Amino acid sequence: MPQALVIDDDRTIREMVRRSLEKVNVDVISAGTADEGLEAIRGEAPEVVLLDIVLPSVSGLDVFREIRSLDRRLPVVFITSSSESNVAIEAMQLGAFDYLAKPLDLPKLNALIQKAIETRRLMNIPVALPVGDAKPENGDQFVGRSPQMLEVFKSIGRVAAQNVNVLIRGESGTGKELVARAIYQHSPRSNECFMAVNCAALTETLLESELFGYEKGAFTGADKQRIGKFEQCNGGTLFLDEVGDMSQLTQGKVLRLLQEQKFERVGGNKTIETDVRIIAATNRNLEEMVKDGSFREDLFYRLNGMTISLPPLRERGKDIALLVEHYLNAACYEMGRTETEGVSSEALELMMKYQWPGNVRELQSVIRQSLLNSTSPIIIPSFLPGELLGETSADVATAASADPEISETGDTLPLSDLRLFVDERLLANSTDLYSETLETMERYLLTRILNETGGNQTRAAEILGITRGKIRDRIAQFGISLEKTVSIDDDAT
Ligand SMILES: Nc1ncnc2c1ncn2[C@@H]1O[C@H](COP(=O)(O)OP(=O)(O)OP(=O)(O)O)[C@@H](O)[C@H]1O
């Protein structure tokens, strides 16, 4: 029978926990002091520890650190009173499995302890992907050994030295910009500049100004001359991203430039010569666009000196595992997660089966999210974001249960799975579950990341991929106070 150790100076709590866990077939070892508890960990190797955060003459956090030094994989659940939420958040940051507030909700206690025991079991299964200790090399590494990616690398090698335009095709997030930079870096133009313009991000007039520049007075607001990218990049390489999104007018101008290497600034009549190598990229079907007349055929052929097609990640087989290893290594280093050992084989299997609609970019984000969710050295399925778990619910069900703490005020605690939260709100006959759930997730995410960054909003904005302004709005909206530790003010909602 699995064993849980409860360390609490309050006899009544110890007894209550014993009786409750007995019902779910968990044996309870009781300790009234920290020393007794540490002794029990050494001697009896429990699967999970329930630790009172306030013990006589010693801090629960210090005891927790000592437990970690004895066994880093042992899940520790803190017992707190509501006034200690800051300490509880700190405990979660240090890697606690979870925390429970007093008075103890016994069904919740039982579910959480069972989940911790399952997590502990999964920890003991050998690591499928070990994380190396080495600091990741500087710069972006192109990861891949699949036959399709080897073809891509060969094509880069073949085309880099030739002064031809290249068209890179592939779904969003497959690495088109990385290919463009690799071509540039291996080309004779590598000492000249490399610039990128996203054709989908600008309106027709702005894109024109960006590419060709304009003369003073060309249009209202053109109060001085501006040099465009084709001119700035003379001798270098210009990466035109999302080239399928250019208007017909811009397509015509770009075509002329490609044919003659000549252009005029907007509002100007002086012809300017330039020597730019174009690398274009698109995730759109240009052949179809040529057929329906929305993309010029002559431009298509001009851009397409050679095509490099990037396969979607789901077709790259074992590259997924290589990328997981690569990005886990990088994220652990960046986030100072020295205790992380790797990814369990179940979690890796889920990642191998997943369709990755956002390709490598999505994989990067999944790794970071999993790391932020993880409370143990091994990434197991329950730490993965929901979209990966949806695929094989039967496999995952055991590992991914959840137990958010919801008080009457609607306050929620951070947990990786929202299933129980939704169950509870359904039982409470909620009629606003969509926004309640989104808010719960947002609150947790914001608080968690701000804790992670020590309240640094710029860094938090980088991690979350949103603007600082949005972070500031949410801090105000959710009443998150930025003291030494980040906490949530319930009254602010
Ligand atoms: N093979 C790879 N190895 C390592 N990192 C990769 C690989 N492919 C892509 N990445 C990383 O994934 C992210 C997305 O790549 P990139 O921006 O090149 O994709 P893209 O195809 O240009 O996307 P979009 O079409 O949305 O502009 C980048 O951080 C990039 O470094």
The ligand as an SDF file (V2000), in Angstrom:
LIG
                    3D

 31 33  0  0  0  0  0  0  0  0999 V2000
   14.6730   23.0240  -37.1760 N   0  0  0  0  0  0  0  0  0  0  0  0
   14.6470   23.9230  -36.1860 C   0  0  0  0  0  0  0  0  0  0  0  0
   15.5270   23.8020  -35.1760 N   0  0  0  0  0  0  0  0  0  0  0  0
   15.5110   24.6810  -34.1460 C   0  0  0  0  0  0  0  0  0  0  0  0
   14.6590   25.7010  -34.0600 N   0  0  0  0  0  0  0  0  0  0  0  0
   13.7640   25.8670  -35.0400 C   0  0  0  0  0  0  0  0  0  0  0  0
   13.7120   24.9940  -36.1520 C   0  0  0  0  0  0  0  0  0  0  0  0
   12.7310   25.4070  -36.9740 N   0  0  0  0  0  0  0  0  0  0  0  0
   12.1860   26.4960  -36.4010 C   0  0  0  0  0  0  0  0  0  0  0  0
   12.8020   26.7800  -35.2480 N   0  0  0  0  0  0  0  0  0  0  0  0
   12.4540   27.8870  -34.3380 C   0  0  0  0  0  0  0  0  0  0  0  0
   11.0370   28.0040  -34.3600 O   0  0  0  0  0  0  0  0  0  0  0  0
   10.6470   29.3730  -34.3230 C   0  0  0  0  0  0  0  0  0  0  0  0
    9.8060   29.6870  -35.5440 C   0  0  0  0  0  0  0  0  0  0  0  0
   10.6300   29.6380  -36.6820 O   0  0  0  0  0  0  0  0  0  0  0  0
   10.5280   30.6970  -37.8870 P   0  0  0  0  0  0  0  0  0  0  0  0
   10.1830   32.0580  -37.3800 O   0  0  0  0  0  0  0  0  0  0  0  0
   11.7500   30.5510  -38.7200 O   0  0  0  0  0  0  0  0  0  0  0  0
    9.2470   30.0690  -38.6180 O   0  0  0  0  0  0  0  0  0  0  0  0
    8.4850   30.6180  -39.8930 P   0  0  0  0  0  0  0  0  0  0  0  0
    8.2070   29.4270  -40.7320 O   0  0  0  0  0  0  0  0  0  0  0  0
    9.2500   31.7440  -40.4960 O   0  0  0  0  0  0  0  0  0  0  0  0
    7.1290   31.1190  -39.2300 O   0  0  0  0  0  0  0  0  0  0  0  0
    6.0540   32.1880  -39.8420 P   0  0  0  0  0  0  0  0  0  0  0  0
    5.5700   31.6040  -41.1300 O   0  0  0  0  0  0  0  0  0  0  0  0
    4.9900   32.1940  -38.8030 O   0  0  0  0  0  0  0  0  0  0  0  0
    6.7980   33.4840  -39.9930 O   0  0  0  0  0  0  0  0  0  0  0  0
   11.9270   30.1880  -34.2530 C   0  0  0  0  0  0  0  0  0  0  0  0
   12.1990   30.4990  -32.8940 O   0  0  0  0  0  0  0  0  0  0  0  0
   12.9810   29.2390  -34.7900 C   0  0  0  0  0  0  0  0  0  0  0  0
   14.2600   29.5160  -34.2300 O   0  0  0  0  0  0  0  0  0  0  0  0
  1  2  1  0
  2  3  1  0
  2  7  2  0
  3  4  2  0
  4  5  1  0
  5  6  2  0
  6  7  1  0
  6 10  1  0
  7  8  1  0
  8  9  2  0
  9 10  1  0
 10 11  1  0
 11 12  1  0
 11 30  1  0
 12 13  1  0
 13 14  1  0
 13 28  1  0
 14 15  1  0
 15 16  1  0
 16 17  2  0
 16 18  1  0
 16 19  1  0
 19 20  1  0
 20 21  2  0
 20 22  1  0
 20 23  1  0
 23 24  1  0
 24 25  2  0
 24 26  1  0
 24 27  1  0
 28 29  1  0
 28 30  1  0
 30 31  1  0
M  END
$$$$
